[in-house]
Amino acid sequence: MKEPIAVGVVGCGYWGPNLVRNFKGSNCHMRAICDVSEGRLKHMKSLYPDVEAVTDFEHLVNGVGVDAVVLATPVKHHYSLAKASLLAGKHTLIEKPMASSSAECEELIEIANRNGLVLMVGHTFLYSTPVQKITEIVQAGDIGEIRYINSRRLNLGLFQKDINVAWDLAPHDISIILHVLGELPQTVNCQGNAHVTSGIEDVTNISLAFRKKRFATIQSSWLEPRKVRDMTIVGTRRMIVYDDLQTHEKIRIYDVRVERPPHYDTFADFHYSYHYGDSYIPHIQQEEPLKAECQHFLDCIERGVKPLTSGHEGLELVRILEAASASLKERGAPVSLEQSPNLTSFLRRAETAKVLTPEPVCV
């Protein structure tokens, strides 16, 4: 009988305990946890006494017999810890964003390719049933051609010390938008301000411009009195409103649209045509997205296939965040995302690699 995959989770602060809980409930062997805080480890040991707790990352990677490492640490540590994990021959799952720069992402992908390892990024919302349903509706053509997407992710805190609010909150929205549209933006604009901590923006507005005059706006804030998690997708035939804070009715589809007459002789003849139809709520089978994400990571290791949110997707998202940071410095000036020849060639190779044999590529 095949031994279950042994998993080690690094970081037991805000998000790590959720990962431990989900891996503990899966068909893997949740073997070890790692954190610099003895207090956090003591608390986790009280919940999971059979899981080994260590403060030394190198010991977790090389000394406890794990097959896969899951990183839930501050972003500034993602690259160094992921690199050490991959070089030690461990399949690696990194929480969003993948790293602090696209150059770091590219190096991690290259190491994973060379060693035939699964490299996956925690774009958790792509594993949620509402986002999967939205993608299904869009791909079926039910809402027509997408005109624009508007997204808001707002709350009071949690303030970060090493990244701004765009790097903290916007990855969720960017990953959903890229997945739904199925393409990368051509330009990125970003404006924002730092009100609480100098040099770390706590409110930002990002605009992504795509082909065919489509665009998406993303508002992120740590300064809002209300928690908001919503997205509106406006199509030529119908519109979708996605409110992740709703318990049961997360998606509502509106059969509304506006049309202009094909021709008219005088201004008096010109009238917009407003269509008001019914709205409906599609049935969605609720499942914890993180549970699906963790199981997908294990399945990719066992089957030797490319994850839905691979290093390739992590790289794309970090490139957009880099462009947003560059735009911020230029007071919202548009930044082009035209790919370099080397990156285009790399992404093409990554896209065609689906299985780990004979040349293992799973990023």
Secondary structure, DSSP 8 states (H G I E B T S, - for coil): -----EEEEE--SSSHHHHHHHHHTTTSEEEEEE-S-HHHHHHHHHH-TTSEEES-HHHHHHHS--SEEEE-S-GGGHHHHHHHHHHTT-EEEEESS--SSHHHHHHHHHHHHHHT-BEEEE-GGGGSHHHHHHHHHHHTTTT-SEEEEEEEEEEE----SSS-HHHHHHHHHHHHHHHHHTS--SEEEEEEE-SSBTTB-SEEEEEEE-GGG-EEEEEEESEEEEEEEEEEEEESS-EEEEETT-SS--EEEEEEEEE--S--SSGGG---EEEEEEEE--------HHHHHHHHHHHHHHHTB--TTBHHHHHHHHHHHHHHHHHHHTTT--EE----HHHHHHHHHHHH--B-SSS--B-
